[in-house]
Amino acid sequence: MRETGRIIKGIAGFYYVADPQGHVYECKAKGVFRKDAVKPLVGDAVEFAIVDEEGKKGNIEKILPRKNELLRPAVANVDQALVIFALKDPEPNFRLLDTFLARMVLTGIPGIICFNKTDLDADGRLALQVRSIYRGSGHELVFTSTKERKGIAELEALLKGKCTTVAGPSGVGKSSLINLLQEDVQMETGCISEKTARGKHTTRHSELIALGEDAFILDTPGFTSLSMDDYEKEDIAKGFAEIGRWENGCRFAGCSHIHEPDCIVKEKLAEGMISRQRYESYVAMYEQCKEKRRY
């Protein structure tokens, strides 16, 4: 018996597929996928054969066409990406955040930035700093506090009617935030190690979670590093809206916006129209991709 469904979780070679009625089957992928170097992803729509109805076992036989796919994090068929950082404890790693956002832009997936733990920013100074950095980035920006339950309604409005992949470093309150968004889903929450000030990983696999009838989130494991080494250096500016919008005004075609004279991007940087923090992230990614070509 053949059914259609969606992969909601994948662990150790097993894929958990939900059919339209919400029944979940533990499935293996056919060997043809390995032969063709195709790996099923959480979020995939699939056709699967039921081999044991009572035990809810099956085999994935076909992956239906994907709207899009990401490898970092490894998910498919998403409408947007939500990246969660903390304003404080741990301190935000802006380079890491900018790398995630650039990857989303270059993949064509809208990105939303959520800064959690606003309760630790009593005078609002940190939130003001973040707003100044990302005001020209083209990304939605939302501030939340799971402790004070602030910003949750605004975040829910951004997720409504969408399938959203959710990512962020460990210890920023991602699991606690998801618990507030869906009270029926309780995840193990992490804590910050006093010794390292880094969160313990609590999400060990990607998982699709329903938020009511018209919203889904794809929760993914916490990350501590990302790179742009699978892109060419010429691509990087396209991942920064506030840089890419000025590219055609430079004196030289193919301007890197780093060393060349008469560069309008550097002019806008000097005028404060491009944030220094974002520009430094761009330069670091560009140099990383440039270095890759040497090997």
QUIWOSUL-V40963 format. One record per helix or strand. SS is the DSSP state (alpha for helix, beta for strand). FROM is the first residue (numbers start at 0). LEN is the number of residues. If there is no record, write none. Layout:
((SS	FROM	LEN) (SS	FROM	LEN))
This chain:
((beta	1	10) (beta	13	6) (beta	23	6) (alpha	30	5) (beta	41	1) (beta	44	8) (beta	56	7) (beta	68	3) (beta	73	3) (beta	79	7) (alpha	93	14) (beta	109	7) (alpha	117	3) (alpha	124	10) (beta	139	4) (beta	144	1) (beta	149	1) (alpha	151	8) (beta	162	5) (alpha	173	8) (beta	191	1) (beta	198	1) (beta	206	4) (beta	215	4) (alpha	232	7) (alpha	240	4) (alpha	246	3) (alpha	263	7) (alpha	275	17))
